[in-house]
Amino acid sequence: MRRSKPRIGLTASENAAAGLCQIPAAYQRALLFCGALPLLLPLELSRADCAQLSRDLDGFLFSGGPDIHPFYFGEETLEGCADQSQARDRTELRLFAAARQKKKPILAVCRGAQLVNIALGGDIWQDLGFVSRPLPIAHRQPFSPSRPSHHVSLTDGSLLARILGETRLAVNSAHHQAIRRAAPGLRVSALAPDGIIEAVEAADGSFLIGVQWHPELLLDSQPHARRLFRAFADRCQNTP
Ligand SMILES: [Mn+2]
């Protein structure tokens, strides 16, 4: 008998100006490619809704998007901080807590990785202009995001390194913020050559991986992007 596909909840972006709940199609394509069934989630979900979804779905992808309000990590809004969505911040933090409680696999991309870190008590740089770096890597790359622009070094023995079977990846980069201190319960699994944290994962070995790059846009060119989505879908399929 053919097994049903894992159902993966995909968080949406709010386009407040146009009144839209939207998501770049690349996320859906990546999840479909690796055999999962993506389900786009609403922008507004109560705690009870999040608890129900965490029971009913097999995993969650926290997608990229605008900045997270600095109050969530105990800071004032600084120059360089950009647009944010109140509905999305609130819903994603609720959903993350519920999904972790149910031990569901989580893949978090760009903003998603920052959200995971903030949810667990870590913080972020509100703008990379605040960071003194030995090498001015263009984390907002000046060309198509489907082409890699910088490398990352993976932490030996990390879940990410074991999944990908590599120690160094070429990745794309479309962020002006980044994780500053990894939250308790997380460990750093990738660094850029300028020391910026590019991936984190759960220290307890559960499938919680946040990447600062956009693997959904590298599906065609980078085997590591396909491997990451496949590993995520497999874990969603095999988690009770
Ligand atoms: Mn980067």
Boltz pocket constraint, residues with backbone or C-beta under 6 A from the ligand:
constraints:
  - pocket:
      binder: B
      contacts: [[A, 138], [A, 139], [A, 150], [A, 172], [A, 173], [A, 174], [A, 175], [A, 192], [A, 198], [A, 212], [A, 213]]
      max_distance: 6.0
